């Protein structure tokens, strides 16, 4: 597999179009989620972050939930960006790249911690429900942190931070790989 795509290659356009499709999916889900959250806030005076995305199945009942579509489109969209935008990174000065590497490494560590934290909370709540004799509705499990009046849905939080961990980890990996120089690009 060729690592670096050029703008005139057919594969470049495929990655570009898939990126645009992922961007539309992410934007549509985000707008729907924000609209639903505002509506819930107006009706109840509180909301559960991400719950509407966990409970909404698309395009048909018992198919994928919007959180799954969002997770999928962010990962695939990021991969497409790395394939079509590599040339722009070759001109970054090494001192800026070092700062980006430190920042991305920090993001990776924080997101990994949050992923593990949310996963442990999710598993704990499921286990506690089973011990009490009933299997809880997994899609409704929440954590009232950091603000009790605005809890997070644990499925949404876990998938969001897992996607952020994968993306920031991949960005760190890519930033540590040897880069082509401007002379090699022109040749």
N, C-alpha and C positions, 0 to 999 in steps of 0.2 A: 504494500500500500504506500502510495506517495504521501509524504508527510506535509509538504507545502504546496497548496493549490495556488494557481495563478488565475487572475481574473478572466482570462480568455479560455479557460478549460471548462468543459460541460459540467464537471462535478462541482465547480465553484457556484454555478447558478443553482444547482440543486440544493446545496447547503444554504444559499441565500434565500431561496423561496421557502424552504423548511423553517428557517429562522423567522421569516415574516409571518408564517402561519402560527408558529409558537408565540410570537409577540401578540398577534391578534387574540389567541386563546387566553394568554395571561391577562391582557388588558380587559377582555370581556368578563372573565371571572372576577377580576379585581373590582371592576365597576359594579357588577352584580352584588358582590360581597359588601362593598361600601354602602350601596343603596339599601340593601337588606338590613345592615347594621344600623343605619340612620333611622330606618323605619321602625325597627325594634326598640331603639332608644326613645323615639317619640311616643311609642305605644306603652312601653313598660317602665321607662326610666333607667333601664339597664340593658346590657346585651352580653352575650357570650361570644368572644372573639373566635371567628371561624366556624361556629356551629352550623350556620346555614350552608356553608360549603361542604361540611361533612354529611349533612342530611339530604342534600340535593343530588339526585342521581340523573345523569345525562348520558345519552339522549333518550333512554327509556328506563322504566323502573327495573331495579335489580341489575343495572349495568354499572359503569364506573361512576364514582362520586366526583364532584367538582374538585375536591382536594387531590384526588388522584390525577385528574387532568392537569391541574396546576403543577403538581410535583413533576409529572412527566414532561410537560412543556418547558418548565424551567431547566431541567437537566438537558433535554435535547436541544433547546435554544442555546444554552451555554456552549455545548459541544460545537454547534454550528458557528457560533461567534469565534471560537478558538480556531476553527478551520479557515474561516474567511478573513479574519482580522489579524492574522499573524504578522503580516508585513509592517503594520503600523507599530509594532512593538520593537522592531529592529533598530529604530532610531532613538530609543529612550536611553539617556545617559546612564552610566553604571551607578552613579550615586542615587539617582531617582529609582532605579530598579531595586537597589538595596532597600530603600525605604518601602517600596511596594511589597517586597518580599517579607519584610518584618510585619507590615500591616496585615497582609494576607495570612501569614502564619498565626498572628494574633486572632484574626477572625476564625481560622480553622479550629484553634484550641477552644475558643469561647463557644463556637457552634457545636463542637463535639461534646463539650460539657453539657450544654443545654439539651442536646439530643439524648444523651444518656440519662440526664435528670428527668426529662419528660417521659422517656420510655420506662424508667423505674417507677415513676408515679403512676403511669398507666397500668403497668403490671401489678402494682400494689393495690390499686383500686379494684382491679378485676379479681385478684385473689381474695381481697377482703369481702367482696360481694359473694364469691363462691363459698367462702367459709361460713358466711351467714345464711347459706342455704338457697341463694338465688343468683343466677347469672345476671350481672348488670347489663344495661343497654350500653354497650361499649361506645357507641357514637355520642352518648350524652355525658360522658365523664369529663369533668372539668377540674381546673386548678385555679383557686382564687388568689393568684399571685401575679403581678405585684399589687393589684388593686382589687379588693373584694367585690366592688360593684361592677367590675369589668373582668370577669374570669375568662380564661382561655380554654377552649376545647382541647383536650389532650391529643386527640388524633391529629387535629390541625397543627398544633404546636410541634408534635413529633415529626410530622412530614415536612413542615416548613424548615425546622432546624436541620433535619437530615439533608434536605436539598442544599441548604446553605453550607453544611459541612462538606458535602461532596464537591460543590462548586469551588469553595475557597481552598479546599485541599488540592483539587486539580489545578487551580490557578497557581498555588504555591509550587506544585510540581513543575508546571510549565515555566514558571519564572526562574527555576534553577537549572533548566536545560541550557546547553550551549546555544548561543544565538548566531545567526549569520550576520556578517558585516554588510555595510552599505555597498562595498565594492563587489562582494559575492552576489548581491541582489541584481546589480547592473550587468553582471557578466552573463 
